């Protein structure tokens, strides 16, 4: 089932329960204001306090470094986004990514289950880090909770605004960059573990035997002939032994020509389309991955079934890395209400009076917001036309 249907079902179930039992759920901290659903609690404040008290000097020192790193990334992200205007029509650089849903204009498809798990790590480390730094800076936390905007999930830590406004600028910036720094730190940990598994452990345990069709997209012709799970053995008489030979074979393909594919379930032939992002390239509509088989040294052992966990674990680590890195860097764009907008405003306050830096922040927020919206629209229209 297409992932969008899971979201529709979840939307109907959650909002039906929230509306029908609204009066009772209010007693448990639920606030229902369609399209916003919020659940607030104070139960985790003690846990955050304990984390903050473990090493307050470490948290402050780490986030001082984080201010420098975040400022650099903020500038890089803003420049990259503006520079992307040059290639906006051909290759939009901003696209939506929703686990389990093929979003028009997005070149990335995130599996539903691993995507939701990875997204959960994004929300948890981001908001808890804001909470930890708030407590390190002696700011009260009014509430902690989860939110749902229509069907889009989120989380929040609500610090006391009056106390926050009384902080020094460095203290405020440490709180603002905490979420993105936590995401980037988790992304770094995930990529190191993933690279260790993919570079050393998995090659030692598994052998490659062709490539397997992992997913078929609706905008390609392969979906009318192939099925997910098929192992591709040959493309246009080129033997496919591994991922490298598959990439070499795909590189020879031309748009609007026929392709012959030999699989473990039969031979198939169909016409290629052109790539939606680059009309000079051929497009099958296939997302393939290496077909792994247990090596002889590890086969038929009592622990052999456990080894198959390594592959989905490696994929999960990739999505944890990808989503934490993507959200962490996107959140540093110099636009409000993102944390990068608040960081940008505090940095400008060192060199300009309030009457000057606030209009600059407002303009940047509007300008970057327009670029993001236009990129999303162009990406969507470019694919659907």
Secondary structure, DSSP 4 states (H G I P E B T S, - for coil): --HHHHHHHHHHHHHHHHHHTHHHHGGGTEEEETTEEEEEESTTHHHHHHHHHH-HHHHHHHHHHHHHHHHHHHHHHHHHHHHGGGGTTTS-S----BTTB--TT-S----HHHHHHHHHHHHHHHHHHHHHHHHHTT--EEEEEEEEETTEEEEEEEE-HHHHHTS-HHHHHHHHHHHHHHHHHHHHHHHHHHHHIIIIIHHHHEEEEEEEEEEE-TTSSGGGT--TTPEEEEETTEE--SHHHHHHHHHT--TTSEEEEEETTEEEEEE-EEETTEEEEEE--EEEEEEEEE-GGGTTSTTHHHHTHHHHHHHHHHHHHHHHHHHHHHTTSS-TTSHHHHHHHHHHTTTS-HHHHHHHHHHHHHHHHHHHHHHHHHHHHHHH-
